[in-house]
Amino acid sequence: MSQVSQLVRYWHNTYMLDPTFKFSQHSLSDFAECPRRFHLRYVEKQAWPLVETGPTGLSPLEYQSYLWRGAVLHRWIERYWLGITPASPDGIRSAADGDELQVWWSRFAATGFDDLPPQRLPELALVAQVGEHSLYARFDLLAIDSTEPSPQPSPKGRGGAPSPGGRGGAGEIGSGRAVIVDWKTLRGGRPPRDAFLAQRFQTRIYLFVLATASAAYNDGLPFSPGQCCMRYWLANFPAQPWVEIGYSQADYERDRQWLLDLMEDVLSREGEAQFPMAQDERRCGYCTYRTLCRRAGGHTAAPAGPQDLDEWFDIDSVAELSF
């Protein structure tokens, strides 16, 4: 589709998404969870009327402090991979907001990364084309090792089924690796299950973007799905700090169709009326737009259990770095 035809299409849609709009894990997750929140945030660009809260047992002020500590940890880790380290551990300790941030940093400093590919790129952003649409992802860290293609066994993806091989040919893939690493300050009674993380929008979208748009980091060819994986580092679960999610060609094809369907659903709607509010009002209790939807009483509703809402919460569930 030409740029002119794209402009015409957006002009005739009454909700008027910016023609340069790029989808992301956050915008698509918002749409899937509550279409009205998507409309308020990305179409109307409505300022948040209420402070962000979450079902963590914390007061709004405590929750904001928790999110701030998570953001600081991410910046410290980014500086570490850039070679900008504090002068001494005492310098970190004096900067820490209470004990939790220092504990997270100490656990990070004690973590071994020798098994990661040698080239480490912090805070790397990539944009993939999905049909006529753009999909944006920003990785906390991308570790890569690109090599020439060579015959390899078919890798296994999230479901354990053999992949039909890379997109470059049957069974013909590079022997390099590409590992997305994401730092998580998730809180919960237990570490999240692999299956929970594997189905998150973030996991599926990040791996898809990596397998689509990584050509600049792999000698002109994207890493094949079988070469890609995603690792979550869990700051609050030192006994089980790593969760690794694999990828396959079958996963890639499934996610591509899923993303196309989801994006087309967004773009087929016109006007606020076609972006209804979430049916599960328990989620509204933690939404910054709840007063605009006259659902301010959501906090008084019976709390949802882990089977109904995500049991683990962290900065990435509420904050998105600017593109």
C-alpha positions in Angstrom: 0.0 0.0 0.0 1.4 3.4 -1.0 1.9 6.2 1.6 -0.9 8.2 -0.1 -3.4 5.3 0.1 -2.4 4.8 3.8 -3.2 8.4 4.5 -6.5 8.1 2.7 -7.4 5.0 4.7 -6.6 6.6 8.1 -8.4 9.8 7.0 -11.6 8.0 6.4 -11.4 6.2 9.7 -13.1 8.4 12.3 -10.8 7.3 15.1 -7.8 8.8 13.3 -4.8 6.9 14.4 -1.7 8.7 13.3 -0.5 7.2 9.9 3.0 6.9 11.4 1.7 4.9 14.4 3.7 1.8 15.3 2.1 -1.0 17.1 3.9 -2.4 20.2 3.4 -5.0 22.9 1.8 -2.4 25.1 -0.7 -1.0 22.5 -1.8 -4.5 21.3 -2.1 -5.7 24.9 -4.2 -2.7 25.8 -6.5 -3.4 22.8 -6.9 -7.1 23.7 -7.6 -6.3 27.3 -9.7 -3.2 26.9 -10.4 -1.7 23.5 -11.6 1.5 25.2 -8.3 2.0 26.9 -6.6 1.6 23.6 -8.8 4.3 22.1 -8.2 6.7 25.0 -4.5 6.2 25.1 -3.5 5.9 21.4 -6.3 7.6 19.5 -7.4 10.4 21.8 -4.0 10.6 23.4 -5.8 11.3 26.7 -3.7 12.2 29.6 -3.9 9.8 32.5 -6.4 11.4 35.0 -5.4 9.0 37.9 -2.2 7.7 39.4 -1.1 4.2 38.3 -1.9 1.5 40.8 -1.7 -2.3 40.8 -3.0 -5.3 42.7 0.2 -5.7 44.7 -1.1 -4.8 48.2 0.7 -1.5 48.0 -0.7 2.0 48.4 -0.6 4.2 45.3 2.5 6.0 46.7 4.3 2.7 47.5 3.4 1.4 44.1 4.8 4.4 42.4 8.0 4.0 44.4 8.2 0.3 43.4 7.9 1.3 39.7 10.6 3.9 40.2 13.0 1.4 41.7 12.4 -0.9 38.8 13.1 1.9 36.3 16.3 2.8 38.2 17.4 -0.9 38.1 16.9 -1.0 34.4 19.0 2.2 33.9 21.8 0.8 36.2 21.9 -2.4 34.2 22.0 -0.5 30.9 24.9 1.5 32.2 26.7 -1.7 33.2 26.5 -3.2 29.7 27.7 0.1 28.3 30.7 0.0 30.6 29.6 2.8 32.8 30.0 1.4 36.3 29.7 3.1 39.7 33.0 4.0 41.3 32.3 1.5 44.2 29.5 -0.6 45.7 29.2 2.2 48.4 28.2 4.6 45.6 25.3 2.3 44.6 24.2 1.7 48.2 24.0 5.5 48.9 21.8 5.9 45.8 19.5 3.0 46.6 16.0 3.9 47.7 15.8 1.6 50.7 17.0 -2.0 50.7 15.0 -3.5 47.8 17.0 -1.8 45.0 20.3 -2.7 46.6 19.1 -6.4 46.9 18.2 -6.4 43.2 21.5 -4.9 42.1 23.4 -7.4 44.3 21.6 -10.3 42.7 22.3 -8.9 39.3 26.0 -8.5 40.1 26.2 -12.1 41.3 24.6 -13.5 38.1 26.7 -15.2 35.6 26.3 -14.3 31.9 29.1 -16.3 30.4 26.7 -18.5 28.4 25.2 -15.5 26.6 26.5 -14.8 23.0 29.5 -12.4 23.1 28.0 -9.3 21.5 25.7 -7.6 24.0 23.5 -4.7 22.9 21.5 -2.9 25.6 18.2 -1.1 25.0 18.1 -2.0 21.4 15.0 -1.0 19.4 13.8 -2.8 16.2 10.8 -2.2 13.9 9.3 -5.1 11.9 6.9 -4.9 9.1 3.8 -7.1 9.5 1.9 -6.9 6.3 1.3 -3.1 5.9 1.8 -2.4 9.5 4.8 -1.5 11.7 5.6 -3.3 14.9 8.0 -1.8 17.4 10.0 -3.6 20.2 12.7 -2.4 22.5 14.9 -5.1 24.1 16.5 -4.6 27.5 19.5 -6.6 26.1 20.1 -8.4 22.8 23.0 -10.9 22.9 24.1 -12.2 19.5 26.6 -14.4 17.8 26.2 -14.4 14.0 27.9 -17.1 11.9 27.6 -18.4 8.3 24.6 -20.8 7.6 25.3 -24.5 8.0 23.1 -27.6 8.0 21.5 -28.0 11.4 18.9 -30.3 13.0 15.4 -28.8 13.1 15.0 -26.8 16.3 12.1 -27.1 18.7 9.9 -24.2 19.6 7.6 -23.4 22.6 5.4 -26.4 22.0 8.2 -28.9 21.6 7.3 -29.7 18.0 10.1 -29.8 15.4 10.5 -26.7 13.3 10.4 -27.1 9.5 13.7 -25.3 9.4 14.7 -21.7 8.9 13.1 -19.4 6.4 16.2 -19.6 4.2 15.7 -23.3 3.3 14.8 -26.7 4.8 17.2 -27.4 7.6 19.6 -24.7 6.4 20.2 -22.3 9.3 23.1 -20.4 10.8 24.8 -21.8 13.8 24.7 -18.4 15.6 22.3 -17.4 18.3 20.2 -14.4 19.3 19.1 -14.1 22.9 16.7 -11.4 24.1 17.2 -10.7 27.8 14.6 -8.9 29.9 15.1 -7.8 33.4 12.0 -8.4 35.5 11.1 -7.1 39.0 8.0 -9.2 39.1 6.4 -9.7 42.5 4.4 -12.8 43.4 4.1 -15.7 45.7 6.1 -17.9 43.4 8.1 -17.6 40.1 5.9 -17.4 37.0 5.5 -20.6 35.0 7.3 -21.0 31.7 3.9 -21.4 30.0 2.7 -18.1 31.4 5.7 -16.2 30.1 5.7 -18.0 26.8 2.2 -16.7 26.0 2.7 -13.1 27.1 2.3 -10.5 24.4 5.9 -9.3 25.2 7.4 -12.8 24.6 5.6 -13.5 21.3 6.0 -10.0 19.9 9.7 -9.6 20.9 10.6 -13.0 19.4 8.6 -12.3 16.2 10.3 -8.9 15.8 13.7 -10.4 16.3 13.2 -13.1 13.7 11.8 -10.5 11.2 13.9 -7.4 11.6 17.4 -8.5 12.7 19.1 -8.6 9.3 21.4 -5.6 10.2 22.9 -7.7 13.0 23.3 -11.0 11.1 25.2 -10.2 7.9 22.1 -9.1 6.0 19.8 -12.0 6.9 17.4 -12.1 9.9 18.1 -14.7 12.5 15.9 -17.7 11.8 13.2 -18.4 14.5 15.2 -21.5 15.6 18.2 -19.3 16.4 16.1 -17.0 18.6 15.1 -17.3 22.3 14.1 -15.0 25.1 15.3 -15.1 28.7 13.7 -13.5 31.6 15.8 -12.6 34.6 13.7 -12.5 37.8 15.1 -10.2 40.4 12.8 -11.3 43.2 13.3 -15.1 42.7 17.1 -15.7 43.2 16.6 -19.5 43.5 15.2 -19.6 40.0 16.4 -16.4 38.3 16.2 -17.5 34.7 13.3 -18.5 32.5 14.1 -19.2 28.9 11.6 -19.4 26.1 12.5 -21.0 22.7 11.1 -20.2 19.3 10.4 -22.1 16.1 9.3 -21.6 12.5 5.8 -22.9 13.5 5.7 -20.4 16.4 6.7 -17.6 13.9 4.0 -18.4 11.4 1.4 -18.6 14.0 2.4 -15.3 15.6 2.5 -13.6 12.2 -1.1 -14.5 11.5 -2.1 -13.6 15.1 -0.5 -10.2 14.8 -2.1 -9.5 11.3 -5.5 -10.4 12.6 -5.1 -8.3 15.7 -3.9 -5.2 13.8 -6.6 -5.5 11.2 -9.2 -5.7 13.9 -7.9 -2.4 15.4 -7.8 -0.7 12.0 -11.3 -1.9 11.0 -12.9 0.0 13.9 -14.2 3.5 13.6 -15.1 5.8 16.5 -15.2 5.3 20.3 -18.4 3.2 20.1 -16.5 0.4 18.4 -13.9 0.4 21.2 -16.0 -1.0 24.1 -14.9 -1.1 27.7 -13.5 -4.3 29.2 -16.2 -6.7 30.3 -14.2 -7.8 33.4 -14.6 -4.7 35.6 -12.0 -6.0 38.2 -9.3 -4.9 35.8 -10.8 -1.4 35.8 -9.9 -0.9 39.5 -6.2 -0.5 38.4 -6.7 1.5 35.2 -5.7 5.1 35.1 -8.8 5.9 32.9 -11.3 4.3 35.2 -13.0 7.6 36.2 -13.5 8.5 32.5 -15.4 5.3 32.1 -17.4 5.8 35.4 -15.8 2.7 36.8 -14.0 4.3 39.7 -15.5 1.8 42.1 -13.4 -1.0 40.6 -11.2 -1.1 43.7 -14.1 -2.2 45.8 -14.9 -5.2 43.6 -13.8 -8.6 44.7 -10.2 -9.1 43.9 -9.4 -11.3 41.0 -7.3 -14.4 41.6 -4.3 -15.5 39.7 -6.5 -17.5 37.4 -8.3 -14.4 36.3 -5.6 -11.7 36.3 -1.9 -11.8 35.9 -0.4 -12.8 39.3 2.9 -11.0 38.6 3.4 -7.3 38.1 6.4 -5.2 37.2 7.3 -1.9 35.5 6.8 -3.3 32.0 3.1 -3.9 32.6 2.5 -0.2 33.0 5.3 1.7 31.4 6.6 2.0 27.9 9.8 3.8 26.9 9.3 6.5 24.3 10.2 5.6 20.8 
